[in-house]
Amino acid sequence: MQKGLDPALAKAVNQYLNRTGLTALADAFQDECESRNISLKKVEKISKIPESNDLKKRLLQSIEKNDKSRFFRLFSEAFPNATESIASLEFQFQVYFATSPLRKTPPDRNEYRERVQELKTYLEEGNGARMAKNTELLPYFALPYVSDPMKHPVFKELLSASFF
């Protein structure tokens, strides 16, 4: 496993986040890269670094397949040292995966109930608990307690296809 963050992988993740409209995640990721002195502008071609290319593909595939456990295993591999920005990015991906069943057509409410319970555990007992001090993320702590987030004014935008 590599130490630190590979600049080519960082650029690929940043491009994906921006391309898919995950701008808040992209901003947090960019801040983290800047704090590590990783430029997202001039990076070696990804094809020159096969490990990064492979990890990037696996991360993207796990998002596309909605494979939460695989995604977070790979995410931990890519970002072994969780700074505040990486923790924020992880938090937002936790919310993304928890709400993904509601973005299906038709929404899968049973899967959502399972995922939101996992999110609740993450928020109360896991790494998410330390993010309660982040005012930007604070509204998401209410998500497990909202009976119908698709109709809730704070969360209905989060669940729209255009948000992601």
N, C-alpha and C positions, 0 to 999 in steps of 0.2 A: 504494500500500500504506500502511496506517495505521502510525503510530508508537505504540508502547506496546500495551497490551491493552485492548480495548473491554470495559467492565463488563458489557454485555448478553451478549456472547459468553462471557465468563468465567462468568457465571451459568448460561448454557445448557450449557456443558461440565460444570460442577459438577453440575447437575441430572442430566445424562445419566450421569455416572460413578456418582452415588449410586443412580439408578434401576436401573442394570444390576448393582449389587452390587460395583462396582470401588472399594471403600472405601479401600484403600491408595492407589490413584491419586487418589481424591477428596481424601484428607487431604494428600497432597503438593501437589496443585493448590491447595487452600485455603491452605496455608502460603505458596505462591508469591504468591497474590493478596494475602494480608496483607502480605507483604514489599514489594509494590508499592502498598500502600494502596488496594486495590480491594475494596470491600465487596461481598459476595455476597448480602447481605440486601435492600438497597434499590437496585434497578437500574431504569432506564428500561425500558418495555415493549420487547421485542425487535422488534416490528413497526415501531417508530419509527426503527430503525436497519437499513435494508435490507442494507447490506454485511455486517453481523454476522449477520443472519438467513441470508443466502446462504452465508456461510462455515460457519456452524453446521450448516446442512443438508448441505453438501458433506462436512464432517468426519463427521457421523453416517452419511451414505450410504456413505462409504468404509469405515467400520467394518462396517456391515451387509453390504456386498458383499465384505468381506475384501480390499479393494484397498489393500494396504500402501503401494505407491509413491505413489499419490494422497494417501493419508492423511498421509504424512510431508512431502509437498510442501506441503499445506495447513497442517499443524502448524507447519512452519518459517515459513510466512507469518503465522500467528497469533501465534507466539512467536519473534520474530527474535533476541531476546537470551536465550540459554540460561543461566539461573542454575542453581544446584545443584538446586533443586526441580524446575525444568522439565527438567533433564537426567535426574533420577530418573523423572519422568513419562514422558519419551521412552523411557528404558530399559525401563520396565514395558510400554509399548506395543510395543516391539520383542519382548519375551517373549510378549506376547499374540498378535501376528501370527505368530511362529515356531511357536507351539503350536496355533494355530487349526485346522490340518488334522487334528489328533488329536481335536478336539471334533466333527468331522463324523460322521455315521452312514451308512455305516461309516467309520472313520478312514482318511484318505488318507495312508498311510505314505510314498509316493513324494514327494508334495508336502511332507510334513513334513521329509524328508531334505534337500530343497532349501532349505527355510526355515531349518532349524537350521544349515545350512552358512552361510547369510547371517548368522544370529545369531552364529555363531562368529567370522566376519570382523569383525562389529560389535564384539564383545567384545574381540578381540585387536588390531585395527587402527583401529577407528573410535572414535566418541565414548564407546562403552561401556567402553573401557579405563579411563577416568578414574573410573568408578563402582566400581572394585574396592575402594576405601577405604570404601564404604558397607556396613556390616555387614548391614543389612537386605536388600540386594540380592546379597550375596556367594554365597548358595546357587545362584543362577541361572547363575553362571559355570560350573557343573558340567553344566548341561543338555545341551550339545552332546556330552558324553561318556557320557551315560547311554543304554544300549542300548534299554531299554523304559521310557520315563518314565511310561507308564500304569500300570505295576506298581511303580514306585519310591515308597517311602513319602514322600519329600519332594515329589515332583512329581505324584503321582496326584491330590491335592487341587486343584492348580493346573489340571489338565485336566478337572476335573469341571464340569458345566454350572452347578452352583450357585455355583462360585467366581466366575464372571463374570455 
